[in-house]
């Protein structure tokens, strides 16, 4: 629930999804000092679904990896495979 609150705080700001993803990773790193952080944000944007081009079910995926997730390709790939499930 605390991670959901962090996402909600940064998600309410007017910014790019890439910036938000990085800010979430930085916040978790600063608060917990983990060996690494892996973030995947899969979001639907109203600008794509309700305005302009009206594409339905369009999502944008951004990722951010720090620490061991950035340096260990196998660990990073394991995380990404887990996210696909």
C-alpha positions in Angstrom: 0.0 0.0 0.0 2.9 2.4 0.6 4.2 1.8 -2.9 0.8 2.5 -4.3 0.8 5.8 -2.4 4.2 6.7 -3.9 2.9 6.0 -7.4 -0.2 8.0 -6.8 1.8 11.0 -5.5 4.0 11.1 -8.6 1.2 10.1 -10.9 -0.8 13.3 -10.1 2.0 15.6 -11.3 2.0 17.0 -14.8 5.1 15.2 -16.3 6.2 12.6 -18.7 5.7 8.9 -17.8 9.5 8.4 -18.1 10.1 11.1 -15.5 7.5 9.6 -13.2 9.0 6.2 -13.5 12.5 7.5 -12.6 11.1 9.5 -9.7 9.3 6.4 -8.2 12.6 4.4 -8.5 14.5 7.3 -6.8 12.0 7.6 -4.0 12.1 3.9 -3.2 15.9 3.9 -3.3 16.1 6.9 -1.0 13.6 5.5 1.5 14.7 1.8 1.6 18.3 1.8 0.3 17.8 -1.6 -1.4 20.4 -3.5 -3.5 18.3 -2.5 -6.5 15.0 -1.3 -7.8 13.0 -2.5 -10.8 10.0 -0.4 -11.9 7.7 -1.1 -14.8 4.8 1.3 -15.4 2.1 0.2 -17.9 -0.3 3.1 -18.3 -3.2 4.1 -20.6 -3.2 7.8 -21.4 -6.5 9.6 -21.8 -4.9 11.8 -24.5 -4.7 8.7 -26.7 -8.0 7.1 -25.8 -10.4 10.0 -25.5 -8.9 12.9 -27.4 -7.4 13.3 -30.8 -6.7 9.9 -32.4 -9.1 7.8 -30.2 -7.0 4.7 -30.1 -8.6 2.2 -27.7 -6.5 -0.1 -25.5 -3.2 1.8 -26.2 -0.7 1.6 -23.4 2.7 3.0 -22.8 5.3 1.0 -20.9 8.3 2.5 -19.2 11.0 0.9 -17.1 13.7 2.0 -14.7 16.3 -0.2 -13.2 18.9 0.6 -10.5 21.5 -1.3 -8.6 21.6 -5.0 -9.2 18.7 -4.8 -11.7 20.8 -2.5 -13.8 24.0 -4.5 -13.6 22.7 -8.1 -13.7 21.0 -8.8 -17.0 19.7 -12.2 -15.8 18.0 -10.6 -12.8 16.5 -7.8 -15.0 15.2 -10.4 -17.5 13.7 -12.5 -14.7 11.8 -9.4 -13.5 10.6 -8.6 -17.0 9.4 -12.2 -17.5 7.6 -12.0 -14.2 5.8 -8.9 -15.4 4.6 -10.6 -18.5 2.6 -13.2 -16.5 
